[in-house]
Amino acid sequence: MSEWWTYRAEDFLLFSPRVYWRMFETHNAALWPLHIVTLAAGLLIVLLIARRPEIRARWIALILAILWTFVGWSFLWNRYAAINWAAVYVAPAFFVEGVLLLLAFLRDALAFDRPRPADWIGYLILGFALAVQPLLAPLQERGWASSEFFGIAPDPTAIATLGVLLLARGRLLPLLLPIPVLWCLLSGITLRTMGEPQACAPLAAVALAALTWIWTIIRQRASLPAA
């Protein structure tokens, strides 16, 4: 009987990289041209944040709520679960995030009206998810068919949400952050186990977001008047 410590992370994978990326090809083919709509939604989010309108900012949460719920249902529940049984248990987390974002919309709990020095990092992460992540597949010679798009695939959706939450303030932020962070970590570990360079994308997004939050907290505490 083999000892448990002789196993490697690769031994627990339920699928090969070829099967994994083929899943994205099938998913993209089934949903096209919905990609145009989700990309437009992402650009609308950027516009609303940049203009910082108090009344319209709440709609950002609604857009994200719809997309998180859709990705959880269309990708994780209906497609990813076919090659990875664990996706059945992860999909509800996407639905929970969708409900939390819907609550943020109903309670107008997010605001983007206070520019901060670290905002450029939020825009960088958001821009990467919208414009750069779809390019990673052809850059790795897999072709456009297996590209990951915001609002269609989970990674760019979670990464973009991290960027949005970096730019936001509000009392629901502590509830909205854990699921995007945990998904990025889980996806990064999975891709890393498959030996995919693309693992750097979700892991780097989490690292950048964490450093930004730490830096912001330090600045806020340093600006407080001494007791």
C-alpha positions as CSV (number, residue, x, y, z in Angstrom):
1,M,0.0,0.0,0.0
2,S,1.5,3.3,-1.0
3,E,2.0,5.9,1.7
4,W,0.0,9.1,1.4
5,W,3.0,11.3,1.4
6,T,4.2,9.7,-1.9
7,Y,1.3,11.4,-3.7
8,R,1.7,14.6,-5.7
9,A,-0.9,17.3,-6.3
10,E,-1.1,16.1,-9.9
11,D,-2.4,12.7,-8.7
12,F,-5.6,14.3,-7.4
13,L,-6.5,16.0,-10.7
14,L,-9.7,14.5,-12.3
15,F,-9.0,15.8,-15.8
16,S,-6.1,16.6,-18.2
17,P,-5.3,20.1,-19.4
18,R,-6.6,19.1,-22.8
19,V,-10.0,18.2,-21.4
20,Y,-10.0,21.4,-19.2
21,W,-9.4,23.8,-22.1
22,R,-11.7,21.8,-24.4
23,M,-14.4,22.6,-21.8
24,F,-13.9,26.3,-22.5
25,E,-14.1,25.8,-26.2
26,T,-17.4,24.1,-25.9
27,H,-18.7,26.7,-23.4
28,N,-17.7,29.6,-25.7
29,A,-19.2,28.0,-28.7
30,A,-22.5,27.4,-26.9
31,L,-22.8,31.0,-25.6
32,W,-21.5,33.1,-28.5
33,P,-22.3,36.0,-29.2
34,L,-23.2,36.6,-25.5
35,H,-19.6,37.5,-25.0
36,I,-20.3,40.9,-26.7
37,V,-23.0,41.6,-24.1
38,T,-20.8,40.7,-21.1
39,L,-17.9,42.7,-22.5
40,A,-20.2,45.7,-22.9
41,A,-21.4,45.2,-19.3
42,G,-17.7,45.3,-18.1
43,L,-17.1,48.5,-20.0
44,L,-20.2,50.0,-18.5
45,I,-18.9,49.1,-15.0
46,V,-15.6,50.9,-15.8
47,L,-17.6,54.0,-17.0
48,L,-19.8,54.1,-14.0
49,I,-16.9,53.9,-11.6
50,A,-14.8,56.5,-13.5
51,R,-17.7,59.0,-13.4
52,R,-18.5,58.1,-9.8
53,P,-22.2,58.9,-10.0
54,E,-23.8,58.2,-6.6
55,I,-27.2,57.3,-8.1
56,R,-25.9,55.0,-10.8
57,A,-23.1,53.3,-8.8
58,R,-25.5,50.9,-7.3
59,W,-26.2,49.3,-10.7
60,I,-22.6,48.0,-10.7
61,A,-23.6,45.6,-7.9
62,L,-26.6,44.5,-9.9
63,I,-24.6,43.8,-13.0
64,L,-22.1,41.8,-11.0
65,A,-24.9,39.9,-9.2
66,I,-26.4,38.8,-12.5
67,L,-23.0,37.7,-13.9
68,W,-22.0,35.8,-10.8
69,T,-25.2,33.9,-10.8
70,F,-25.1,33.2,-14.5
71,V,-21.5,31.9,-14.4
72,G,-22.2,29.8,-11.4
73,W,-25.1,28.2,-13.3
74,S,-23.9,28.0,-16.9
75,F,-20.3,27.1,-16.3
76,L,-19.8,25.6,-12.8
77,W,-23.0,23.7,-12.5
78,N,-23.8,22.7,-16.1
79,R,-20.2,22.3,-17.5
80,Y,-17.4,22.2,-15.0
81,A,-19.2,19.6,-12.8
82,A,-19.1,17.2,-15.7
83,I,-15.3,16.8,-15.3
84,N,-14.9,17.8,-11.7
85,W,-17.4,16.6,-9.1
86,A,-16.2,19.3,-6.6
87,A,-17.7,22.0,-8.9
88,V,-21.2,21.0,-7.6
89,Y,-20.1,22.2,-4.2
90,V,-18.4,25.3,-5.5
91,A,-21.3,26.6,-7.7
92,P,-23.5,27.5,-4.7
93,A,-20.7,29.9,-3.5
94,F,-21.2,31.8,-6.8
95,F,-25.0,31.9,-6.2
96,V,-24.2,33.2,-2.6
97,E,-22.0,35.9,-4.1
98,G,-24.8,36.8,-6.5
99,V,-27.2,37.2,-3.6
100,L,-24.8,39.3,-1.6
101,L,-24.3,41.6,-4.6
102,L,-28.0,41.8,-5.1
103,L,-28.3,42.8,-1.5
104,A,-25.6,45.5,-2.1
105,F,-27.8,46.8,-5.0
106,L,-31.0,46.8,-3.0
107,R,-29.4,48.6,0.0
108,D,-27.2,50.8,-2.1
109,A,-24.3,49.6,0.0
110,L,-21.4,50.3,-2.4
111,A,-20.0,53.7,-3.3
112,F,-17.3,54.9,-5.6
113,D,-17.3,58.6,-4.7
114,R,-14.0,58.9,-2.9
115,P,-10.8,58.8,-5.1
116,R,-7.8,57.1,-3.4
117,P,-4.2,56.9,-4.3
118,A,-4.4,53.1,-4.8
119,D,-7.3,53.3,-7.2
120,W,-5.0,52.7,-10.2
121,I,-4.4,49.1,-8.9
122,G,-8.1,48.4,-8.9
123,Y,-8.4,49.7,-12.5
124,L,-5.4,47.7,-13.5
125,I,-6.9,44.4,-12.2
126,L,-10.3,45.3,-13.7
127,G,-8.7,46.1,-17.1
128,F,-6.7,42.9,-17.0
129,A,-9.8,40.8,-16.5
130,L,-11.7,42.6,-19.3
131,A,-9.0,43.1,-22.0
132,V,-6.0,40.9,-21.3
133,Q,-7.2,37.6,-19.9
134,P,-9.0,36.7,-23.2
135,L,-5.6,37.1,-25.0
136,L,-3.9,34.5,-22.8
137,A,-5.2,31.6,-24.7
138,P,-3.9,32.7,-28.2
139,L,-0.7,33.8,-26.6
140,Q,-0.2,30.3,-25.3
141,E,-1.1,28.9,-28.7
142,R,-4.4,27.4,-27.7
143,G,-6.4,29.6,-30.0
144,W,-9.3,32.0,-29.3
145,A,-11.8,29.2,-28.9
146,S,-10.6,28.4,-25.3
147,S,-10.3,32.1,-24.2
148,E,-11.8,33.1,-20.9
149,F,-14.1,36.1,-21.0
150,F,-15.6,38.3,-18.3
151,G,-19.1,37.2,-17.4
152,I,-18.7,34.0,-19.3
153,A,-15.9,32.2,-17.4
154,P,-15.3,32.3,-13.6
155,D,-11.7,33.6,-13.5
156,P,-12.1,36.9,-15.3
157,T,-15.4,37.4,-13.5
158,A,-13.8,36.9,-10.1
159,I,-10.7,39.0,-10.9
160,A,-12.8,41.9,-12.3
161,T,-14.9,41.8,-9.1
162,L,-11.7,42.1,-7.0
163,G,-10.8,45.2,-9.0
164,V,-14.3,46.7,-8.5
165,L,-14.2,46.0,-4.8
166,L,-10.8,47.6,-4.5
167,L,-12.3,50.8,-5.9
168,A,-15.4,50.6,-3.7
169,R,-16.2,51.4,-0.1
170,G,-19.1,50.2,1.9
171,R,-20.3,48.2,4.8
172,L,-20.8,45.0,2.8
173,L,-17.3,44.8,1.5
174,P,-16.2,42.2,4.2
175,L,-19.0,39.9,3.0
176,L,-18.3,40.4,-0.7
177,L,-14.6,39.8,-0.7
178,P,-14.1,36.2,0.5
179,I,-15.7,34.3,-2.4
180,P,-13.8,36.1,-5.2
181,V,-10.6,35.7,-3.3
182,L,-11.1,32.0,-2.5
183,W,-12.1,31.3,-6.1
184,C,-9.0,33.0,-7.5
185,L,-6.8,30.9,-5.0
186,L,-8.6,27.7,-5.9
187,S,-8.3,28.3,-9.7
188,G,-4.7,29.4,-9.4
189,I,-3.8,26.2,-7.5
190,T,-5.7,24.1,-10.1
191,L,-3.9,25.7,-13.0
192,R,-0.6,25.5,-11.2
193,T,-1.1,21.8,-10.6
194,M,-1.7,21.4,-14.4
195,G,1.5,23.3,-15.1
196,E,-0.3,26.1,-16.8
197,P,1.4,29.6,-16.8
198,Q,-2.0,31.1,-16.7
199,A,-2.1,30.2,-13.0
200,C,-0.2,33.5,-12.4
201,A,-3.3,35.6,-13.3
202,P,-5.7,34.8,-10.4
203,L,-2.9,34.4,-7.9
204,A,-1.3,37.7,-8.9
205,A,-4.7,39.4,-8.7
206,V,-5.2,38.2,-5.1
207,A,-1.6,39.2,-4.1
208,L,-2.0,42.7,-5.6
209,A,-5.4,43.2,-3.9
210,A,-4.1,42.0,-0.6
211,L,-1.1,44.3,-0.7
212,T,-3.3,47.2,-1.7
213,W,-5.7,46.6,1.2
214,I,-2.8,46.3,3.7
215,W,-1.3,49.5,2.4
216,T,-4.6,51.4,2.6
217,I,-5.2,50.2,6.2
218,I,-1.7,51.4,7.1
219,R,-2.2,54.8,5.5
220,Q,-5.6,55.2,7.2
221,R,-4.2,54.4,10.7
222,A,-1.2,56.7,10.1
223,S,-3.5,59.5,9.3
224,L,-5.5,59.1,12.5
225,P,-4.8,61.8,15.1
226,A,-2.8,60.7,18.1
227,A,-4.9,60.0,21.2
